[in-house]
Every structure is written in C-alpha cells, then in structure tokens.
Amino acid sequence: MSIAFILYSISVLSALMHLSGFLIVAVIAVFIMFGLTAESDERLPYLKTMIATLVICSAIQLAVPSKKDMYLIASVSVAEHIAKTPRGEAIVDKSLKLLKNKLDEIISEADKKK
C-alpha cells in the first residue's frame, strides 16, 4: 500500500466522520420538527429511516479514529517498514549505540556528583 493512498484514505475517512456528525445533528433536528407537526401514522416510515441513519452515523463516529490518530498509525506503519530495510537497520543500530553512550555519560556524571 503506497503512502499516497494512506494519506488519501485518511482525508476521506476524516471527511466521512464530519459528514456523519452533521447528519446526526440534522436528523435529530428534523425528528424534533417533524415530530411536533406530523400525525403518528405519517411519522412511522420516516421514523424508521431516521433511526437507521442515526445508528449508522453513530457507528461511523465511534469506529473511525480521529485524523490525528490515523496519521499516528500511518507513521508507525511507515517507520516499521523503513526499520526493516538494511539501511534502516543500520540507522537503528547507530541510534541505539548513541543512546547507550549518552545514557552511560549521564550515569557517570550522576555517580561523580554523589
């Protein structure tokens, strides 16, 4: 899966989440207005449609992560892919050596202060 497709998917899912949020508010508003003016027999078919729309939109709101979370998931996926390449493994090894050396320096300075 290409990075461009992942970024496009994040954009589409984010827009879908906003649309479903708008539909929840709109359906509730229509339900309130329609419920006050229509007879009970006229409301039944529309009521079923509105409830189904509310359930679907609520499921979308719950199931789709936020845009920030989607970018975080995508970046972790890309980082894992890069770390598995030979060049990425060399960078990870150098980073671990640098981190170990820096931690050793900090520990030795802390021991000198005691």
N, C-alpha and C positions, 0 to 999 in steps of 0.2 A: 504494500500500500504506500503510495507516494505521500510526501509531506504536504504537497499542494492539495491533495484530496482530503487529507485530515483537516487542514485549515478551512477548506470549503465546507466540510461537514460540520465543523464547529460553528461556523457562521449560520448555516441553515438551521441547525438544531437550536441555536440561540434565538433566531427569528421565530421558529415554531413555538418556543416556550413563551415568547412575548405575545404571540398571536393567541395562544391558548389562554393566557392570563386575561387578555382583552375579551375573549369570548365568554369567559366565566362571568366577568362583570356585566357584559351586555346581556347575557341570558338571564342573570338574576334581575336586572333592571326590567327586561321585557316581561319576565314572570310576574314581577310585582305590578307593573302597569296592566298587564293582560288579566291578571287575577282579580283586579279590582273592578274591571269593566265587563268581562265576559260571563256568560252563563256557565254553569258547571258542565253541561253536556258538550258545549263548544270547546271547552278547555282541555278535555281529556286527550285528544290526539296530539295537541301541541305540548301538553304537559309531559307526555312520554318522550317526545323529541328533545325537549329542553333538559329533562333529567339525564337522558343518554348523553347529550352534549356536555353537560356538567361533569358527568362521570369520566368521559373520555378526556376532556381538558384537564381535569384534576389529576388523572393518571399521568398525563404528559408532564404536568408541572412537578409531580413527585418523581418521575422516572428519569427525566433529563437533568443531568448535573448543570451547575452554573457554568458560564463561559470561562470563568477563571479556573474552575476545576477541570474543565475539558482541556484547556491549554496545559495545565499541570500534568495531566495524564499523557497528553501527546508528547510533552517534552521528556518525560520519564521514558516513554517508549523509544524515542529517538536516541536518548542518552544510552539506553541499554544496547541498542543496535550499534551505535558508534563504539561502545566499550568492547564489543565482541570482535571488532576488526583488529588486525595485527597492529596497526598504528595506534588504535585506541587503547589496546592492552599496554603498549609501551608508555603511553601518556599516563595511564592509571598507575603503572608501576613507579614511574618517576614521581607522581603526585604522592603516592604512599611513602616513598623514601623521603621526600621533602617534609611531609607531615611528621614522620618519625623523628627526623633530625631536629625539627623545630620543637617538638614535644620534649625531646631529650635536653635541648638547651633550656627550656623553661623549667624543667625539673631540676637541672643542675643549678640554675640561678636561685631557685627556691631553697635548695639544700644549703647553698652558700650563705643565705640570709639567716638561716637558723643558727 
